Amino acid sequence: MSEWKQWAGLVIRLVLGGTLLAASWHKLKDPYASVMSVRAYDLLPEPLVKLLGYSLPIIEVLVGLCLILGLITRVTGVFAAGLMVMFVIGIASVWARGMEIDCGCFGDGGAKPGASADYPWEIARDVGLFLMAGWLVLWPRTKYAVDNVLLHRSPPSGDPERILDVEEVH
């Protein structure tokens, strides 16, 4: 893997992980507001609204921390991609139904007049974050990752087409 991909992966890990941590912070401060945000989408039955509302910030923290640390990067990239798909579907759904709600991504959520003007930007943001997560799924090996220590590997050098280092084969 080329050096620039490793550096790009580090930046992506930090941006994506930091975004998830920032989003979780607001939800953790007021868990009930997180439930209200999920409820505002009017997509799930009440037991699932509560389950998702209370668990989403915890999932965001775990995925965000793992990304920042570079721990099980490919797996957390898959989880981050899944979260972004879920967020895009939710926002697109309320937009298609003509609802005006704050997405609740970094705050309280709920009714918000004129919110539909923000939906294209929110979807674009989440698609961008999805693409970042996809990068980490395809190229999980990054600079300054805990994975490198736990898997006893140094960042690869040499042929960028090599998938495994010589030490990993033996």
RARACOR-V260428 format. One record per residue. N is the residue number from 1. RES is the residue in one small letter. PSI is psi in whole degrees, -180 to 180 (* if undefined). Layout:
N&RES&PSI / N&RES&PSI
//
This chain:
1&m&138 / 2&s&154 / 3&e&-41 / 4&w&-32 / 5&k&-36 / 6&q&-42 / 7&w&-42 / 8&a&-42 / 9&g&-39 / 10&l&-48 / 11&v&-44 / 12&i&-45 / 13&r&-46 / 14&l&-42 / 15&v&-50 / 16&l&-47 / 17&g&-42 / 18&g&-38 / 19&t&-44 / 20&l&-40 / 21&l&-42 / 22&a&-43 / 23&a&-39 / 24&s&-33 / 25&w&-48 / 26&h&-35 / 27&k&-35 / 28&l&-33 / 29&k&-32 / 30&d&83 / 31&p&-34 / 32&y&-37 / 33&a&-34 / 34&s&-43 / 35&v&-42 / 36&m&-37 / 37&s&-46 / 38&v&-41 / 39&r&-36 / 40&a&-26 / 41&y&-21 / 42&d&49 / 43&l&-25 / 44&l&153 / 45&p&154 / 46&e&-45 / 47&p&-36 / 48&l&-31 / 49&v&-49 / 50&k&-44 / 51&l&-49 / 52&l&-43 / 53&g&-40 / 54&y&-31 / 55&s&-26 / 56&l&-47 / 57&p&-34 / 58&i&-42 / 59&i&-43 / 60&e&-40 / 61&v&-48 / 62&l&-47 / 63&v&-43 / 64&g&-46 / 65&l&-43 / 66&c&-40 / 67&l&-46 / 68&i&-41 / 69&l&-18 / 70&g&39 / 71&l&126 / 72&i&56 / 73&t&-45 / 74&r&-44 / 75&v&-46 / 76&t&-27 / 77&g&-40 / 78&v&-45 / 79&f&-43 / 80&a&-42 / 81&a&-43 / 82&g&-41 / 83&l&-43 / 84&m&-39 / 85&v&-45 / 86&m&-43 / 87&f&-42 / 88&v&-44 / 89&i&-44 / 90&g&-47 / 91&i&-44 / 92&a&-36 / 93&s&-47 / 94&v&-33 / 95&w&-46 / 96&a&-31 / 97&r&4 / 98&g&22 / 99&m&150 / 100&e&91 / 101&i&152 / 102&d&139 / 103&c&-22 / 104&g&11 / 105&c&-41 / 106&f&20 / 107&g&-150 / 108&d&-30 / 109&g&-165 / 110&g&-175 / 111&a&140 / 112&k&105 / 113&p&136 / 114&g&8 / 115&a&-27 / 116&s&-22 / 117&a&-25 / 118&d&-17 / 119&y&-44 / 120&p&-38 / 121&w&-39 / 122&e&-41 / 123&i&-44 / 124&a&-42 / 125&r&-48 / 126&d&-33 / 127&v&-41 / 128&g&-43 / 129&l&-35 / 130&f&-44 / 131&l&-37 / 132&m&-45 / 133&a&-41 / 134&g&-38 / 135&w&-46 / 136&l&-28 / 137&v&-42 / 138&l&-39 / 139&w&76 / 140&p&-16 / 141&r&116 / 142&t&169 / 143&k&150 / 144&y&45 / 145&a&140 / 146&v&-33 / 147&d&-39 / 148&n&-35 / 149&v&-48 / 150&l&-35 / 151&l&8 / 152&h&49 / 153&r&146 / 154&s&158 / 155&p&136 / 156&p&153 / 157&s&169 / 158&g&-135 / 159&d&117 / 160&p&-14 / 161&e&-12 / 162&r&135 / 163&i&-39 / 164&l&144 / 165&d&159 / 166&v&-40 / 167&e&-29 / 168&e&-24 / 169&v&-36 / 170&h&*
//
